[in-house]
Amino acid sequence: MDIIRRDNITYEEFIEEHYKPGIPLVFTKAAKVWKANGLFSPDWFRENYPDRKTDVRGTTYTIKQVMDMVEASTEDKPAPYPMIFDIPSTIPELMPLLDPLDLNYASPNWLRNKMFNIGKWGGAIEMFVGGPGGRFPYMHIDYYHLNAWITQLYGEKRFTVFPRGQEDLLYPRPDDPWRSELNIFEPDYEKYPKFKDATPIHFVVGPGETLFIPFGTWHSAYSLTPTISVAFDTLNNKNHKEFMKDVWTFKSRDSKAKAVAMYSYAWVATQLSKMTDKSTVK
């Protein structure tokens, strides 16, 4: 099975043929609307924003250091992955280069409601940087059952996704069912025998291409070259029910009182978003 790649596709076709049925898609030219397309590179960031910082596994690095690390990365000695910059807080100057953020497809997105600025709801706009050999630490579905949009702006990354309905073959962790117990890059079939029956879809996303990962889709990534990508999530009426279930589950880990408070807050935020949502996504 191969990933579907589309060049010219209307918004209506995307909604009916991919979003509603939950089928991943690579847009080959959606990023052409961004000024960032064809602009981002390690040299460009070293020249323009060398001192902007991020934390990676407890260590603070500048962009210059990050770009140096990923260009020196090898499969035998990979740089840490992922190295993530929260764009609005660390490099806000990039936001005009990512306009329109929805790429004319990723709408409606209730996470753009200012109410979701309070708390960690998955509404971040992040730049992921990696080098050859960099693996996402675990196979997962996105928290809060959000839809993921990943635009590759420099280099190539190999993704793996699994069609919906294979959860029983992918060994979700009992204490964190959004993560898998197994390492898909070096699977232990004796320990996880059912994984042999799973049907992974492997494919490469290159510069200027955008990957849409529907909520509830298991996936992971591997950097083939130095890579720079921009990722954000979306929430609307289609994944609202699963989102609310996750809010309760996550907040209940702290206390029932917090779960009640945050669930109520999220419910109000989504209802306000729904009132202004005139889309046909149902």
C-alpha positions as CSV (number, residue, x, y, z in Angstrom):
1,M,0.0,0.0,0.0
2,D,1.3,3.5,-0.9
3,I,0.5,6.9,0.5
4,I,-1.8,9.0,-1.7
5,R,-0.2,12.1,-3.2
6,R,-2.3,14.8,-4.6
7,D,-1.3,17.8,-6.7
8,N,-4.4,19.8,-7.6
9,I,-7.2,19.0,-5.1
10,T,-10.1,21.2,-4.0
11,Y,-11.0,21.8,-0.4
12,E,-14.2,19.9,-0.9
13,E,-12.4,16.9,-2.4
14,F,-10.0,16.9,0.6
15,I,-12.8,16.9,3.1
16,E,-14.9,14.2,1.4
17,E,-12.1,11.9,0.3
18,H,-9.5,12.2,3.1
19,Y,-10.6,14.1,6.2
20,K,-14.0,12.5,6.8
21,P,-12.9,8.9,6.1
22,G,-9.6,9.5,7.9
23,I,-7.2,8.7,5.1
24,P,-3.6,10.2,5.2
25,L,-2.5,12.4,2.3
26,V,0.6,14.1,1.0
27,F,-0.2,17.5,-0.6
28,T,2.6,18.0,-3.1
29,K,2.1,21.7,-3.6
30,A,0.0,23.1,-0.7
31,A,3.1,24.8,0.7
32,K,3.5,27.0,-2.3
33,V,1.3,29.6,-0.6
34,W,3.9,30.1,2.1
35,K,6.8,32.5,1.7
36,A,8.8,30.0,3.8
37,N,8.6,27.5,1.0
38,G,12.1,27.3,-0.6
39,L,13.5,29.8,1.9
40,F,14.3,27.8,5.1
41,S,17.7,26.2,5.3
42,P,20.4,25.7,8.0
43,D,22.4,28.6,6.6
44,W,19.4,30.9,6.5
45,F,18.7,30.3,10.2
46,R,22.3,30.7,11.1
47,E,22.4,34.0,9.3
48,N,19.1,35.4,10.6
49,Y,18.3,33.9,14.0
50,P,21.5,32.3,15.3
51,D,20.9,33.0,19.0
52,R,17.3,31.9,19.4
53,K,17.1,29.1,21.9
54,T,15.3,25.9,22.7
55,D,15.5,23.2,25.3
56,V,16.3,19.6,24.1
57,R,16.2,16.9,26.8
58,G,17.2,19.3,29.5
59,T,20.0,21.1,27.5
60,T,19.6,24.6,26.0
61,Y,20.8,25.1,22.4
62,T,20.9,28.0,20.1
63,I,19.6,27.7,16.5
64,K,23.2,27.9,15.3
65,Q,24.2,25.0,17.5
66,V,21.1,23.0,16.4
67,M,21.9,23.5,12.7
68,D,25.5,22.6,13.2
69,M,24.5,19.4,15.0
70,V,22.0,18.2,12.4
71,E,24.5,18.8,9.6
72,A,27.1,16.7,11.5
73,S,24.5,14.0,12.3
74,T,25.0,10.5,10.9
75,E,23.0,7.3,11.2
76,D,25.6,5.9,13.5
77,K,25.8,9.1,15.6
78,P,22.5,10.9,15.1
79,A,21.8,14.3,16.6
80,P,19.0,14.4,19.2
81,Y,15.6,14.2,17.6
82,P,13.3,16.0,17.5
83,M,14.7,19.4,18.3
84,I,11.7,21.7,18.5
85,F,11.3,25.4,18.4
86,D,7.9,26.9,19.4
87,I,7.6,29.4,16.6
88,P,5.3,32.1,18.2
89,S,7.3,32.3,21.4
90,T,10.9,31.8,20.1
91,I,10.9,33.0,16.4
92,P,7.7,35.0,16.0
93,E,9.2,36.7,12.9
94,L,8.5,33.5,11.0
95,M,4.7,33.7,11.3
96,P,4.2,36.0,8.3
97,L,6.1,33.5,6.3
98,L,3.6,30.8,7.2
99,D,0.5,32.7,6.1
100,P,-2.1,31.4,5.6
101,L,-1.3,28.9,8.3
102,D,-4.1,26.6,7.2
103,L,-2.6,26.2,3.7
104,N,-6.2,26.8,2.5
105,Y,-7.0,23.2,3.6
106,A,-6.6,22.9,7.3
107,S,-9.7,24.7,8.3
108,P,-11.8,25.1,10.4
109,N,-9.4,24.9,13.3
110,W,-10.9,25.6,16.7
111,L,-7.5,25.7,18.3
112,R,-7.0,29.2,16.9
113,N,-9.6,30.4,19.4
114,K,-7.7,32.4,22.0
115,M,-9.3,30.4,24.7
116,F,-7.0,27.5,23.8
117,N,-4.0,29.7,24.6
118,I,-4.5,28.8,28.2
119,G,-3.2,25.3,28.9
120,K,-1.4,22.8,26.7
121,W,-4.1,21.7,24.3
122,G,-2.0,20.9,21.3
123,G,-2.4,24.2,19.6
124,A,1.3,24.9,19.2
125,I,3.0,25.9,15.9
126,E,6.4,24.2,16.0
127,M,9.5,23.9,13.9
128,F,11.0,20.4,14.0
129,V,14.7,20.1,13.2
130,G,16.6,16.8,12.7
131,G,19.5,15.1,11.1
132,P,20.3,11.8,9.4
133,G,19.4,8.9,11.7
134,G,17.1,11.0,13.8
135,R,14.1,8.9,14.9
136,F,11.0,10.0,16.6
137,P,11.3,8.4,20.1
138,Y,8.1,6.4,19.8
139,M,5.3,5.4,17.5
140,H,2.2,7.3,18.6
141,I,-1.1,8.9,17.8
142,D,-1.3,12.6,18.5
143,Y,-2.6,13.5,22.0
144,Y,-6.1,14.9,22.3
145,H,-6.9,13.0,19.0
146,L,-5.9,16.1,17.0
147,N,-5.2,16.1,13.3
148,A,-1.5,16.7,12.4
149,W,-0.2,18.8,9.6
150,I,3.5,18.5,8.8
151,T,5.1,20.6,6.1
152,Q,8.6,19.7,5.0
153,L,10.5,22.8,4.1
154,Y,14.1,21.5,4.0
155,G,15.4,17.9,3.5
156,E,13.7,14.6,3.4
157,K,12.0,12.6,6.1
158,R,10.6,9.1,6.0
159,F,7.3,8.6,7.7
160,T,5.4,5.5,8.7
161,V,1.7,5.5,9.2
162,F,-0.8,2.7,9.9
163,P,-4.3,2.6,8.7
164,R,-7.0,2.9,11.4
165,G,-8.2,-0.2,13.1
166,Q,-4.9,-1.8,13.8
167,E,-4.5,-0.7,17.4
168,D,-4.6,-4.4,18.6
169,L,-1.5,-5.1,16.5
170,L,0.5,-2.0,17.6
171,Y,0.7,-2.6,21.4
172,P,-0.4,0.7,23.0
173,R,1.1,1.2,26.4
174,P,-1.3,0.4,29.3
175,D,-0.3,3.6,31.1
176,D,-0.2,5.8,28.0
177,P,-2.4,4.4,25.2
178,W,-1.3,7.1,22.9
179,R,2.2,5.6,22.6
180,S,3.3,2.2,21.4
181,E,5.5,-0.2,23.5
182,L,7.4,-1.4,20.5
183,N,10.2,0.1,18.5
184,I,9.0,0.0,14.9
185,F,12.5,0.7,13.6
186,E,13.9,-2.5,15.2
187,P,10.8,-4.5,16.1
188,D,11.1,-7.4,18.5
189,Y,8.7,-9.9,16.9
190,E,9.1,-12.5,19.7
191,K,7.9,-9.9,22.3
192,Y,5.3,-8.3,20.0
193,P,4.2,-11.1,17.6
194,K,1.0,-9.5,16.5
195,F,3.0,-6.7,14.9
196,K,3.8,-9.1,12.0
197,D,0.2,-8.7,10.9
198,A,0.3,-4.9,10.9
199,T,0.4,-3.1,7.5
200,P,2.7,-0.1,7.8
201,I,2.8,2.5,5.0
202,H,6.4,3.9,4.5
203,F,7.0,6.9,2.4
204,V,9.2,10.0,2.0
205,V,8.1,13.6,2.3
206,G,10.4,16.1,0.6
207,P,10.7,19.9,0.5
208,G,7.5,21.7,-0.2
209,E,5.3,18.8,0.6
210,T,2.7,18.6,3.4
211,L,1.6,15.5,5.2
212,F,-1.9,15.3,6.6
213,I,-2.3,12.7,9.4
214,P,-5.9,12.3,10.5
215,F,-6.7,12.0,14.2
216,G,-6.2,8.5,15.7
217,T,-3.7,7.5,13.0
218,W,-0.5,5.8,14.4
219,H,2.7,7.2,13.0
220,S,6.4,7.9,13.4
221,A,9.2,9.6,11.5
222,Y,12.9,9.1,10.5
223,S,15.1,11.9,9.2
224,L,17.0,10.9,6.1
225,T,18.9,14.2,5.7
226,P,19.2,17.4,7.7
227,T,15.5,18.4,7.9
228,I,13.4,21.4,8.8
229,S,9.6,21.1,9.0
230,V,6.7,23.1,10.5
231,A,3.9,21.2,12.3
232,F,0.6,22.2,13.8
233,D,-2.6,20.5,14.8
234,T,-6.3,21.0,14.1
235,L,-9.5,20.5,16.0
236,N,-13.1,20.9,14.8
237,N,-16.5,19.2,15.0
238,K,-15.1,16.0,13.4
239,N,-12.7,15.1,16.2
240,H,-14.4,17.1,19.0
241,K,-15.8,14.0,20.8
242,E,-12.5,12.2,21.0
243,F,-10.8,15.5,22.0
244,M,-13.1,15.9,25.0
245,K,-12.6,12.3,26.1
246,D,-8.8,12.9,26.1
247,V,-9.1,16.1,28.1
248,W,-10.9,14.2,30.8
249,T,-8.4,11.3,30.7
250,F,-5.3,13.5,30.8
251,K,-6.5,15.9,33.5
252,S,-7.8,13.1,35.7
253,R,-4.3,12.0,36.2
254,D,-3.8,15.0,38.4
255,S,-7.1,15.0,40.2
256,K,-10.8,14.7,39.6
257,A,-11.3,18.4,40.6
258,K,-8.8,19.5,37.9
259,A,-10.5,17.2,35.3
260,V,-13.9,18.7,36.0
261,A,-12.5,22.3,35.8
262,M,-10.5,21.8,32.6
263,Y,-13.2,19.6,30.9
264,S,-15.7,22.4,31.6
265,Y,-13.3,25.0,30.2
266,A,-12.6,23.0,27.1
267,W,-16.4,22.4,26.6
268,V,-17.1,26.1,26.7
269,A,-14.1,26.9,24.3
270,T,-15.3,24.3,21.8
271,Q,-18.9,25.4,22.0
272,L,-17.9,29.0,21.3
273,S,-15.7,27.8,18.4
274,K,-18.6,25.8,17.0
275,M,-20.9,28.8,17.0
276,T,-18.6,30.7,14.7
277,D,-17.8,27.6,12.5
278,K,-19.7,27.8,9.3
279,S,-18.0,24.9,7.7
280,T,-19.5,21.7,6.3
281,V,-17.2,19.4,8.3
282,K,-19.6,17.2,10.3
